[in-house]
């Protein structure tokens, strides 16, 4: 028992200190024997990074399952879908067909190319997920950090999905974990990534809120030192002012890493992120603006 406790303690330290490769490997340990079937490297476009993995829920007698497209974070510069197998597995075990896409990143591309890739992935899922047991009529978007920014822009700005021949009405609800929805670039790489300044409004989600976007659930850790809470507050206020649907949860003691880490075996008891997401998604199919509780 002491050995197991020591392993968990060490894994938690690695995950918290942000050693990405080791932390992802540790978080993903149970996915090697959890029985969740994964379809790897399915192309949703012609570019090398336009591929996604699909996680299939355990057989439960249902012919179709609700669908989540999850966008991982990494400051629009790093990350791979394989690092987030723990997210795909956890959500699949909750009964969803889960797609986790890769997308092109800076410096190979600049804004809005990575958002366009994200929209292309969502459109592909809407058209093809039925072949994997998913119900395209019950499609949800989720993301963490910069991935939440991608997902929120797709939900808020209808032009991205329109370019793929889709309407944002295909999305039933969105859940964002610690998204930088409303920031202004303030470092050289972010200025190069999103500039010139005349374009900044186009990368800020509140710009496009009109009250008709799908219901949005905004989740945030009170100890987050990476993405300021002002991002959540500005987006929530914009949605409320337009009469749209928004709910928010602030988790005490949770930082930027552990809000997504709560979807892993290491952090499942740290915050009820999974419960809050799935409750909101399930309720959004029945109510115009569901309560997140």
Residue, then its C-alpha position, 0 to 999 in steps of 0.5 A: x500500500x505504501x508503494x502504491x501511495x508513493x507512486x500516486x504521490x510522485x505521479x501527482x507531483x510530476x503532473x502538477x509541475x508540468x513535465x508534459x511528456x512524463x505527466x501525460x504518460x502517467x495520466x494515460x497509464x490506465x488507458x493501456x488496460x481499460x478496454x476502451x477501443x480507439x480508432x487512431x489517426x483518422x484524417x479529417x483533412x488533407x494536411x498532416x496534422x488534420x487527424x483525429x482519434x475516436x474513443x468508443x464507449x463500452x457496449x451497452x446495448x445502445x445503437x447510438x451514443x452522444x458525441x463529444x469533440x474535445x480540443x486540447x490546449x498547449x498555447x496554440x503551439x504544442x500538444x498531441x492528441x495522444x497526450x489526452x488519451x485519458x480525456x478520451x477514455x474517461x469521457x468514453x467510459x461515461x458513455x460518449x463517442x469522443x473525438x480528439x483532433x490534432x490541428x496545425x499550430x504556430x509557428x507553422x500557421x497563424x490565427x485563424x488557421x488553427x480555428x479553421x482546422x478545428x471547425x473542419x474537424x467538427x464538420x467531419x465528425x458531424x458527417x461521419x461519426x454515425x459510422x462509429x456509433x455516434x449520434x450526430x444530432x447530439x454533438x457537444x464541444x469541449x476543450x481545455x485552455x487554448x483548446x477551449x478558445x478554439x471550441x468557443x470561437x467555433x460556437x460563437x462565430x458562425x463563419x467558421x462552420x459556415x465555411x465547412x457547409x455547416x451551421x453552429x446549430x449542429x452543436x448542442x452545447x459547449x464546455x470550456x475548461x480554463x479558456x483564454x476567451x478574451x485576452x489581448x496578446x501581450x508577448x512577442x509570440x502571441x502578437x505574431x500569432x494573432x496580430x496585427x492589433x487590428x485583428x485582435x477583436x476577431x480572436x476574442x470570443x465575446x466579440x461574436x456573442x449574439x445570444x443565439x450560440x449554443x449553451x455554454x458551460x465555463x469551468x475554472x480553477x480558483x488557483x489558476x495562474x496561467x489564464x486569468x479569471x477575467x476571461x471567464x467573466x468577460x465571456x459570461x457577461x457578454x452572453x448574459x447581456x445578449x440573453x444567451x445561455x451560460x453557466x459557470x463553476x469555479x473550483x476552489x484549490x484547482x489550478x490550470x493543470x488540474x482542471x483537466x487533470x480532474x478527468x484523469x485517474x490522478x485527479x478524479x477526486x479533486x473537482x467534479x469536472x466530469x459530473x458537471x460537464x456530463x450533467x450540463x450536456x445531458x440536460x441541454x438536450x432537454x432544456x433550452x438553458x439547462x441548470x449546471x447543477 
